[in-house]
Amino acid sequence: MALVRMRYCARTQAYVAKRTGDGLSKKDIIRCLKRYIAREVFKTLEEDMKALAMA
């Protein structure tokens, strides 16, 4: 998922450019992206579970 976002998502491409400028390697940037994606997915799952509990 991180690789697809790096190729097609403008927001992620800007992030990659910024982090490359900071001196991170592609491997380190992918690791950071995986963590970010995991946080996004977890947040979405939590929100969905709260919505189910309210229903």
N, C-alpha and C positions, 0 to 999 in steps of 0.2 A: 504494500500500500504506500509505503514511504517513497519508493522509486517512482510509482505512477504519479504521485503528487508532485515530486520533483520535476517531472517532465511536463505535466499539463496544468498545474495550479499556479496561477500568477503570484498569489500571495506566498506560496511555498518557494517559488523561484526567487522572489525578493529576499526571503529569509536565508536561502542557500547562498545567495550572493553576499549578503551581509556577513554571514558566518565564515564564508571563504575569505572575505576581507579581514576578518578577525584572526585568520591563521589556522582555522580548523581544517582537518582533512575531510575528504568525502565520507570516510568511514565514521568519523566522529559526528558529522552533520546528520548522517542517517540514523545514528544512535539517538541523537537529540530529537529527531523527527518521530521516531518510534515511541519515545516517551510522551511526546506531545499528543500523538494520535491515541495512545492508550488512555491518557487523561480525558480527551474528548469523548471517546467511546464510553468510558466509565461514567462520565457526567451524564451522557445521554441515557444510559441504562438506569442510572439513579432516578432521573426525571421520569422516565417511563414507569418505573416501579412505584413511584409516588403517585403518579396519575392513576395507576391500576388500584392502588390502595384506597384512593379517594372515591373510586367508582362503586 
